[in-house]
Amino acid sequence: MEHKSVWLDSAGIPRFAPLGVDLEVDLAVAGGGLVGLTAALLAQRAGARVAVLEATRIGAGSTGHTTGKVTSQHSLVYADLIKRHGEAAARAYAEANQAGVEQVARLVEEFAIGCDLTRAPALAYTRNPDQRRRIEEEVDAAQRLGLSASFTDATDLPFDVEAAIQFDDQLHFHPARYLAGLVEALTRAGGLVFDNTRVTHVDQQRNSVRVKTTGGTVHADRVVVATLLPIGTIGGFFARTRPVRSYALAVRLRDAAPKSMSISIDSPSRSTRPWLTPGPNGMIVVGNGHETGAEQDTEVMYTDLEDWTRATFDVDEVDYRWSAQDYTTPDSLPYVGRSPLADRVLVATGFAKWGLSNGTAAAMMLTDLLAGRDNPWLPVFDATRGGDAQGVSRLVKDNLKVGAELLGGHLRRPDSSVQDLAPGEGGLVKVEGQIVGAYRDPAGQLHAVSSNCTHLGCRLRWNSAETSWDCHCHGSRFDRDGSVLNGPAVEPLERINVAADDQDPVPG
């Protein structure tokens, strides 16, 4: 079994050289995922000079690890949006996401992108009779908002359901091949793309923006920060969102897989969709979401998901497994538009695992904003909004929890001693009074790093399944040697040289 994204293993995304000189453009785009590339392409076609700055390589972030569903069916969301924000706001969210779905279809057709784009129904279902009413309310809400929603209790899943909401004519695709098509179209139109160019700081000046990177400085009229969560402290979004991870499998069944896309509203949630590469028996399964850093034994997440898949379907082989991260907002609406107190800095974040439709819609909104056009959805997604009373209450609770983690994390005892770490094990260890993050690889080599996140200093937690150091405060993640995997952190962890298991650590 491959421990990597099935999409990135079969994408064919071109590589680009890193930025090596200072540069001047109309628009700088931080992040080479779906939001960044879509916004860059639309802006370049409108006549702007655009440069995309990707920290590692195109698609290596959330887009390359997503489920690949492009749908306006977001489990159960519309009834709640109507109750919390009113019908007009809920309609704007619905229209934006359905427009995002159709924009993807148009771009695939226009640029002849070979990404296995397929129309299919999207279902949210329950097997619990007590939840039937929630499905019925969601059907009513979605229909009021003009979406192609219907009630059903008959699906192509290999088990009975109590009730389901079905959206017709939704999409699934190969997300990394889609990005390959977008970046090819962008560069053909004259856009610049730089891999291995991490944005480390964004400084808005009077009439421009200065974007500092690991390879040079980019001067631009405006910048789109499309880095899943805005880096560093931009806009305070690290304190206005919560990081969530989920787990995925690519499996081959002995029989044909369901043609529909599905997600359960029961706990734990399970999401499925066809995986077309191996033929009609391929399937993607996703589930077991939790806040980043909250689970001590992440390996259990994969085991549980595989156990459910084998108990539910006739599985021939599990070929791939991987995980992904996204951010939720306290009022269930993404943040899109101008960053607070920085009108030349545009952002898009908080898609709550529905980033392919939401992210495409966000890129469309940002394009209108860049061009000075009104957009009917943007006021609902406004990144400067304060939120409703329920959202503010949630925000306060989340940040109290972060404060407790920031203080309490530094009081946690070490997980073990360096000497006790067996090959393949990692954790916090104490060496002559200093807490260090240590991992002993299967060959027996020790990898030791600072145990404090470089974003705001929270104590990190070892993620055994991903061999990474994860921050429960704001979702930054680092590999075993301290390189940044996920922001908002932009600086790597300090490596620590441990000369011997019983000696003081020495900064590397």
Helices and strands as residue ranges (DSSP letters): G 8-10, E 23-30, H 34-45, E 50-53, G 63-65, E 69-70, H 78-85, H 87-110, E 118-126, G 129-131, H 132-144, E 149-152, E 163-172, H 175-188, E 192-194, E 199-204, E 209-213, E 217-225, G 234-239, E 242-253, E 261-264, E 270-274, E 282-291, H 299-312, E 315-328, E 335-339, E 342-349, H 355-371, H 378-381, H 389-409, G 418-420, E 425-431, E 434-440, E 446-450, E 461-463, E 468-470, E 477-479, E 484-486, E 495-498, E 505-507
